[in-house]
Amino acid sequence: MDLHFLGAADSVTGSRHLVTIGGQRILLDCGLFQGYKVLRERNWAPMAVDPRDIDAVVLSHAHLDHSGWLPGLVRQGYRGPIYASPATRDLAEVLLLDSAHLQEEDARRANRYHFSRHDKALPLYTRSDARRALAKIVALPPGKALALGRVSVTLTPVGHLLGACSVHLSDGQESLCFSGDVGRRGDLLMPPPEPAQHADVLLIESTYGNRLHPVVDAQAELGRIVRDTMGRGGTVLLPTFAVGRAQALLVLLQRLKAAGEIPDRVPIYLDSPMAIEATELYRRHRRLLALRPGEALRMADGVRLVTTGAQSQRLAQSRYPSVILSASGMATGGRVLLHLKSLAPDPRHQVVFAGFQVGGSRGAKLVGGATEIKIHGEMVPVRARISSLEGLSGHADAKELLEWARGLGRAPNRTFVVHGEAEAADALRTRIKDELGWAVQVPQHGERFTI
Ligand SMILES: [Zn+2]
């Protein structure tokens, strides 16, 4: 077996691991690099291997840091199939088309305001590149083995996000398990991760490898924030990941209203066409969710869906107190920027980030206490309250990652800790070594191993 770490090997983004097993070259995930500029610039580099030499891509889940470079891969010549669970395929369609749209918009805006260092800014990829990539996705239901030559590929649900799975590869002699992103027990939307099959080699994520999630009642906390902000005559802005987090927040807001903990008349806006589409997909795949009966169908009841750009602009100018959910979740782009620009200068409002903020993103800067923030080339003062809502993470913490790893049964021969910032990856490595006694290491970006 040969392993080549092409991304998410010193960071949490750009998940791409090339595995050569049983004569097949299989790329596990094909993610976008996000966050710091030095990472984002990797999106523009040609891949270290010729995409034409890859036989198949297997996607763990639809998040862009795992799927967002598929259009780039196809643009650089990849011709093979892309395997993903049926729900991942549906979500990837929404996410990739939106990502391409944002790339096109950013290039257009950069050209209009000339704030690009390049003479003419080009999109990383276009919607037509995304469509070509999507056409290659073949649905592989979890638990069903797919034969790629001598190699059998199996997906196992791992919580985290609708459709998310761990990936197991075996050629009958050697085997590999890739965790993808591991979810949590007690997740609001997703059932607990299912244990993975034993494998000789394990790739395990480490997003929260150095921390334990606090026990927080996210519903009570959100209720308090909404009541306090309404009391100041302000608006609560929830920059939200359109897929997953937006639906969790909708469910919480519905539960708060049903319990009378926030007034029924508080208008709730869902200002993200992608989140609206994703909500529909969560309803369609509701059998995969951990919600109470009927809750999935009711999650958008009474919520004002903002579809057009003009409606979104009107909402950004409105001074009427409300709760606005808008993407993107790290305020790296999308409609949330309009709202942020309009709400950030006023201390009556509150901006609540709900989810991991990648270092270098606007979300991370704001949560870190930035007093001004650059939006569309303009510095905007930040006087609104900024907070982050804990307790909604879709990622296992260190203890839960170890628990999931234990589910493999006996020790893998080799374990590689991926998908974490240096400190988190190293902390998880240490715990796996000390508590499980496994041979474990953290690979570097671009590193290769023959096993
Ligand atoms: Zn993920």
Residues whose N, C-alpha, C, O or C-beta is under 5 A from the ligand:
A	BS01	ZN	H63 D181
